[in-house]
Amino acid sequence: MPSPFPGMNPYFEQAAYWLDFHSEFLSALRRLLAPQVAPKYIVQLEEHIYIHDLPPEPRQRLGTTDLSLVQPGGGALTQAALGLVEAPAEVWLPEQDVEKVPFLEVRDRQGRELVTAIELLSPSNKRSGEDREQYLAKRRELLRSPAHLVEIDLLRGWTPMPQEGRPECDYSVMVSRAEKRRAADFWPIRLRDRLPVIPIPLRLPDAAARVDLQEALHHAYDGPGYEYFIYRGEPEPSLPPNDAAWARQFVPAGA
């Protein structure tokens, strides 16, 4: 079943469902792209890893010292013989949450060199903070490299990536070809627009592949049963009243 919306489905922008959609969309995009670039190139699903320290409460204790050393004959070694065995104090380390955010890489099949990175932006990339800075550092490194960068932004919330001359839009796609920098091709997309067909550049003289982002979204929607649960919430951030009324006409009956 295809998504009922003509373009991006804003109900995927809910925090509870975004990461699941993120993975489904990139998997669908990979299935569309891989046959076009084989056998010279391969398309791999990789992950960014973001580690966050959680608030101090509630804490988990890291265990107590219950170590004793026993001689082969069965007698415990004395503390004087061992030096200090038990630590004089116990400390607490921050609890950590690990967030894994997938992305795609097109690589040369022979040498495995990176040819094109395909990023679907996530809230981690767009919210201010350490995760965004980590992503921006990787982005700068890519833009200085001989690899191409395709950046797909299907989130209306938070701060867009740095781009001079960016038109006003709800969503966007940026394709930065290594041989064309600093200029990059840009697709501004409004909520009611169909998602575009975009090029995925490869190594010259190979022609770029072409992927239909709307088709990828339909494939991502078809299968997980999203129609049964994503419409119980509301798009995040909320839509303006006229867009909210427009969007409701596409919500499946009984959802």
C-alpha positions as CSV (number, residue, x, y, z in Angstrom):
1,M,0.0,0.0,0.0
2,P,1.5,3.4,-1.0
3,S,1.5,6.3,1.4
4,P,-1.7,8.3,0.9
5,F,0.1,11.6,0.8
6,P,1.2,13.1,-2.6
7,G,4.7,13.9,-1.1
8,M,6.3,13.5,2.3
9,N,4.0,12.0,4.9
10,P,4.2,14.4,7.8
11,Y,3.0,11.8,10.3
12,F,6.4,10.1,10.0
13,E,7.9,13.2,11.7
14,Q,6.7,12.1,15.1
15,A,9.6,11.3,17.5
16,A,8.1,7.9,18.3
17,Y,8.2,6.7,14.7
18,W,11.0,8.6,13.0
19,L,13.9,6.2,13.6
20,D,11.8,3.3,12.3
21,F,10.8,5.2,9.2
22,H,14.4,6.4,8.8
23,S,15.6,2.8,8.5
24,E,12.8,1.6,6.2
25,F,13.3,4.6,3.9
26,L,17.0,4.0,3.5
27,S,16.5,0.3,2.9
28,A,13.9,1.1,0.2
29,L,16.3,3.6,-1.3
30,R,19.1,1.0,-1.3
31,R,16.8,-1.5,-3.1
32,L,16.1,1.0,-5.9
33,L,19.7,2.1,-6.2
34,A,21.8,-1.1,-6.0
35,P,20.6,-2.7,-9.3
36,Q,21.5,0.5,-11.2
37,V,25.1,0.7,-10.0
38,A,26.0,-3.1,-9.9
39,P,28.4,-4.7,-10.5
40,K,30.9,-1.9,-10.5
41,Y,29.6,-0.3,-7.2
42,I,28.1,-1.7,-4.1
43,V,25.6,0.1,-1.8
44,Q,26.1,-0.5,2.0
45,L,24.0,0.4,5.0
46,E,26.2,1.9,7.7
47,E,25.5,3.6,11.0
48,H,26.5,6.8,12.9
49,I,26.8,6.1,16.6
50,Y,25.9,8.8,19.1
51,I,26.6,8.2,22.8
52,H,24.7,10.3,25.3
53,D,25.2,10.5,29.1
54,L,21.8,10.1,30.8
55,P,20.7,12.2,33.8
56,P,22.2,11.1,37.1
57,E,18.9,9.8,38.6
58,P,18.1,7.0,38.7
59,R,21.6,5.6,38.9
60,Q,22.9,2.0,38.7
61,R,25.6,0.9,41.0
62,L,28.6,-0.6,39.3
63,G,28.9,-3.5,41.8
64,T,30.7,-4.1,45.0
65,T,34.1,-5.5,45.6
66,D,33.8,-9.2,46.6
67,L,37.2,-10.4,45.2
68,S,39.3,-12.8,47.2
69,L,42.3,-14.7,45.9
70,V,42.7,-18.3,47.0
71,Q,45.9,-20.3,47.1
72,P,45.9,-23.6,45.2
73,G,45.8,-25.3,48.6
74,G,42.6,-23.6,49.4
75,G,43.8,-20.9,51.8
76,A,43.0,-17.3,51.1
77,L,46.0,-15.0,50.5
78,T,46.4,-12.4,53.1
79,Q,45.9,-8.7,52.3
80,A,49.4,-8.0,53.5
81,A,50.8,-10.5,50.9
82,L,48.7,-9.0,48.1
83,G,48.9,-5.4,48.8
84,L,45.5,-3.6,48.8
85,V,42.8,-5.7,47.1
86,E,39.7,-3.8,48.0
87,A,39.4,-0.2,46.6
88,P,39.2,2.4,49.3
89,A,36.3,4.1,47.6
90,E,33.5,3.5,45.1
91,V,32.6,5.9,42.3
92,W,29.7,6.2,39.9
93,L,29.9,6.5,36.1
94,P,27.3,8.2,34.0
95,E,24.6,5.9,32.5
96,Q,24.8,6.1,28.7
97,D,22.3,5.7,25.9
98,V,23.6,4.7,22.5
99,E,21.7,6.0,19.4
100,K,22.5,4.4,16.0
101,V,21.5,6.4,12.9
102,P,21.8,4.6,9.6
103,F,23.1,6.1,6.3
104,L,24.0,4.7,2.9
105,E,27.4,4.5,1.2
106,V,28.1,3.8,-2.5
107,R,31.6,2.2,-2.7
108,D,33.8,0.9,-5.5
109,R,33.5,-2.8,-5.6
110,Q,37.1,-3.5,-6.2
111,G,38.9,-1.1,-3.9
112,R,36.0,-0.4,-1.5
113,E,36.8,3.4,-1.8
114,L,33.9,5.7,-0.8
115,V,32.2,7.1,-3.9
116,T,29.0,8.7,-2.6
117,A,27.6,9.2,0.9
118,I,23.8,9.3,1.2
119,E,22.5,10.9,4.4
120,L,18.8,11.1,5.5
121,L,19.0,13.7,8.2
122,S,17.7,12.8,11.7
123,P,16.7,14.9,14.7
124,S,20.2,14.2,16.1
125,N,21.7,16.0,13.1
126,K,19.4,19.0,13.3
127,R,19.1,19.7,17.0
128,S,21.8,21.9,18.4
129,G,24.4,20.1,20.6
130,E,27.2,17.5,20.4
131,D,25.4,15.2,17.9
132,R,25.0,18.0,15.4
133,E,28.6,19.1,15.8
134,Q,29.7,15.5,15.3
135,Y,27.7,15.3,12.1
136,L,28.9,18.7,10.8
137,A,32.5,17.6,11.4
138,K,31.9,14.5,9.3
139,R,30.1,16.6,6.7
140,R,33.0,19.1,6.4
141,E,35.4,16.1,6.0
142,L,33.2,14.7,3.2
143,L,33.0,18.0,1.4
144,R,36.8,18.2,1.4
145,S,37.1,14.7,0.1
146,P,36.8,13.3,-3.5
147,A,33.5,11.6,-2.5
148,H,30.0,13.0,-3.4
149,L,27.4,13.8,-0.8
150,V,23.7,13.4,-1.1
151,E,21.8,15.0,1.9
152,I,18.0,14.4,2.2
153,D,16.1,16.4,4.8
154,L,12.5,15.2,5.4
155,L,12.1,16.9,8.8
156,R,10.5,20.3,9.1
157,G,11.8,20.8,12.6
158,W,15.0,22.2,13.9
159,T,17.9,24.0,12.1
160,P,18.7,23.1,8.5
161,M,22.3,22.3,7.5
162,P,24.5,25.3,6.5
163,Q,23.8,26.3,2.9
164,E,24.3,29.7,1.4
165,G,21.4,30.9,-0.7
166,R,19.0,28.2,0.6
167,P,15.4,28.8,-0.6
168,E,12.6,28.7,1.8
169,C,11.1,25.2,2.0
170,D,9.7,22.5,4.2
171,Y,12.0,19.7,3.1
172,S,15.0,19.6,0.8
173,V,17.6,17.5,-1.0
174,M,21.2,18.6,-1.6
175,V,23.5,16.8,-4.0
176,S,27.2,17.9,-3.8
177,R,29.3,16.6,-6.6
178,A,33.0,16.5,-5.8
179,E,33.9,18.0,-9.2
180,K,31.5,20.9,-8.8
181,R,32.3,22.2,-5.3
182,R,31.6,24.7,-3.7
183,A,28.3,24.8,-5.7
184,A,25.8,22.1,-5.0
185,D,22.4,21.2,-6.6
186,F,19.4,21.8,-4.4
187,W,15.8,20.7,-4.5
188,P,13.5,22.8,-2.2
189,I,10.3,20.8,-1.4
190,R,7.1,22.0,0.1
191,L,4.7,19.9,2.2
192,R,2.3,19.4,-0.7
193,D,4.9,18.7,-3.3
194,R,5.8,15.3,-4.7
195,L,9.2,14.1,-3.7
196,P,11.6,14.5,-6.6
197,V,13.6,12.1,-8.7
198,I,17.3,12.8,-7.9
199,P,20.7,11.8,-9.3
200,I,23.1,9.8,-7.3
201,P,26.5,10.8,-8.8
202,L,29.2,8.1,-9.4
203,R,32.8,8.3,-10.6
204,L,33.4,10.0,-13.9
205,P,32.8,9.1,-16.7
206,D,30.0,6.9,-15.3
207,A,26.6,8.5,-15.5
208,A,24.7,9.2,-12.3
209,A,22.1,6.8,-11.2
210,R,18.5,8.1,-10.6
211,V,16.3,7.4,-7.7
212,D,12.7,8.4,-7.2
213,L,12.3,9.5,-3.6
214,Q,8.5,9.3,-3.7
215,E,8.8,5.7,-4.9
216,A,11.2,5.0,-2.0
217,L,8.7,6.5,0.5
218,H,5.9,4.3,-0.9
219,H,8.0,1.2,-0.6
220,A,8.9,2.2,3.0
221,Y,5.3,2.7,3.8
222,D,4.3,-0.6,2.3
223,G,4.8,-3.5,4.7
224,P,5.3,-2.3,8.3
225,G,1.6,-1.5,8.8
226,Y,2.2,2.2,9.4
227,E,-1.4,2.9,8.5
228,Y,-2.5,1.2,11.7
229,F,-0.6,3.4,14.2
230,I,1.2,6.5,13.0
231,Y,-2.1,8.5,12.6
232,R,-3.0,8.2,16.2
233,G,-0.6,11.1,17.0
234,E,0.0,14.4,15.2
235,P,2.9,15.6,13.0
236,E,5.8,17.1,14.9
237,P,6.1,20.1,14.8
238,S,2.4,20.7,14.4
239,L,1.2,21.9,11.1
240,P,-0.3,25.3,10.5
241,P,-4.1,25.2,10.5
242,N,-4.6,25.3,6.7
243,D,-2.0,22.5,6.2
244,A,-3.4,20.5,9.1
245,A,-6.8,20.6,7.4
246,W,-5.3,19.6,4.1
247,A,-3.4,16.7,5.7
248,R,-6.4,15.3,7.5
249,Q,-8.0,14.5,4.1
250,F,-5.3,11.9,3.5
251,V,-5.6,10.1,6.8
252,P,-7.1,6.6,6.2
253,A,-10.6,6.1,7.4
254,G,-10.7,4.5,10.8
255,A,-7.0,5.2,11.5
